[in-house]
């Protein structure tokens, strides 16, 4: 198998597994653009990843990892398609559906089409209106975000078996055609049709990007609190969508939210990887450039766009990030913003966060009353609910109940740093 000469990775390039995870949506997007056949393309990409895992450690990483993966996956896919009885009909269909010239992915190994275009095309393809909303979100998290079925299930608060069924149904129903959303400048003649396509899919696209970022910022399982590569990929893709839709307030709000939240990343863990809560973080370690950019984005969006949930979340994050200390945080303003947010999005996570703000302004007992009303099945058995309950009980002076709630929360989370933190909180409460 011919390939580019190996070389060591640049210092700034992710290593091994992280690099492969980042390249998956780019490679899959390139294959779907060129060949269609989403399901078969996904299988071919997985085979290419296995080949990389076997060969790269022994032979060295190729100079162009993305091109290498596209070339290997294309060969696998081509072999598969040629072995089928309906090969001729498939090729004719693909030729009829494939856009000409710049809309077609380059031949394997070539770099004419930007990786960002391939990933964005895949992002919007997975959010096809032909799929139910739950299927669109799940499939995109799998194909673009690189999350496992278990991780997606935890992010969407549904059982893993249910999520596996949703992904399977979505993959069966998705059309084996190139992404209908095109990002090349040559698509300007079809701008009106593209605008309708964006409007139909944008809400799901933003939700998926938000979930990918959240999984990167606080991993749902594993030994590390954060998956920085996943959060960075979500920010990169959201920047790309913002470049496409610079006047959309919710796109700007989501990008601002990610920047303002990710700005705290360096201060969230200690040298040993232990979790440091927001109130105890060293704010001098926050990324002030990201804070400045995020504040500017959300401030501009709020002045010229209809109010939306992502703008509100970003505004709340901005209040936190602009406070010089935890004691100086304007919790009254945060509570006022949450009051508006829960009217727009009365979901369980939003209501849980609202209860925390209520506790900071009106005391823990009133917040505990709100938790008693939060009987949404999607939060039942979720560690976050029990962790918040434990914190409020501790503040209210009910130490035995707080210790029990911390212990219960620790038993529910699959994140090792969160488990250690919750156990330490329980241990420091006297018997």
Secondary structure as UniProt FT lines:
FT   TURN            11..12
FT   HELIX           16..35
FT   HELIX           38..59
FT   HELIX           65..82
FT   TURN            85..86
FT   HELIX           87..97
FT   HELIX           101..103
FT   TURN            108..109
FT   HELIX           115..126
FT   TURN            129..130
FT   HELIX           133..143
FT   TURN            144..145
FT   HELIX           149..156
FT   HELIX           160..173
FT   HELIX           185..190
FT   HELIX           191..217
FT   STRAND          221..222
FT   HELIX           228..244
FT   TURN            245..247
FT   HELIX           249..262
FT   TURN            263..264
FT   HELIX           265..267
FT   TURN            271..272
FT   HELIX           278..280
FT   HELIX           283..285
FT   HELIX           288..304
FT   HELIX           309..322
FT   TURN            327..328
FT   HELIX           331..344
FT   HELIX           348..362
FT   HELIX           364..373
FT   HELIX           377..379
FT   TURN            380..381
FT   HELIX           383..396
FT   HELIX           399..412
FT   STRAND          414..415
FT   HELIX           416..427
//
